[in-house]
Amino acid sequence: MRILTGIQSSGKPHLGNILGAIMPAIELSKKPGNESFLFIADLHTLTSLRDGEQIRANTLSIAAAWLAFGFDTEKNYFYRQSKLASFHTEIMWYLNCVTPYPMLANAHSFKDKSTQMANVNAGLFTYPVLQAADIVLYDAELIPVGKDQRQHIEMTRDMAGTFNRMAEKDIFVIPEASINESVMTIPGIDGNKMSKSLNNYIDIFLPEKDLLKQIKKIESDSTPLEDPKNPDADITFKLYQLISTPEQTAEMRENYLAGGYGYGHAKQALHGLMLEYFKEAREKFDYYMNNPKLIEEKLEIGEKKVEPIAAATLARVREVFKF
């Protein structure tokens, strides 16, 4: 099974990215018979961030995070979208020419983001087409995504299917979405979906004291210390149970319901659990960030590995038009 996923270089990966995308994708990559294409979607980043130095720094931190969590770059494919831009953007153009305007206008993500941005750009509007190109260029079969990206994969299937019908042959593989129901939405410190754009994220790679400061900002209600509390309505508890064992979760629930246990206690417990749960990843992340040349080498090797695959797909597409 060929699996593909990517993450934008709009900032350092946060807890939501890690639990919702990176860790599940890496677990899939470890299964026998699977080959994974994990890429940094730095071209997509340009819809909201155009500072080259910042994009470069973000790219390094994202790559370091994937490596820190154990992605096997020898077995799989690890690359930057921008280093194969000519392939991605040419395939995007062909897909653009078979994609109806209403399909893009009705994309949920475009509708949401266009109300939040002062200057809505064409890149944001055609984002799903570039995403489709990212997928079909490598004959990807399975795409791990969150619930909010399900529509984009359906659009990719529509675009690829339309092109195949036009060509009267199977030029593109039709991908399937893989939704991990248990981590579809990771709450941020304000209760909304964790997001860089909302600045409500938790950065697990921060130094210990800085991580605790971030955790202490998690919103909670005004229930007095001595009173029982509803764990299912509390953000700290929801985050805690994402990485705790069943026994740890049950103990925390009992503490909430018993009273005499404050939200400050819960946040300290979450901090301690994060340091324990992510100990190895935090150490490896620091190692890679202190050795950027090693990150660069792994990415360059990956880019050389994927180029022949991209070239073969592009050749099939060009043959349709006798280019």
Order of alpha helices (4+ residues) and beta strands (2+ residues): beta-alpha-beta-alpha-alpha-beta-alpha-alpha-alpha-alpha-alpha-beta-alpha-beta-alpha-alpha-alpha-alpha-alpha-alpha
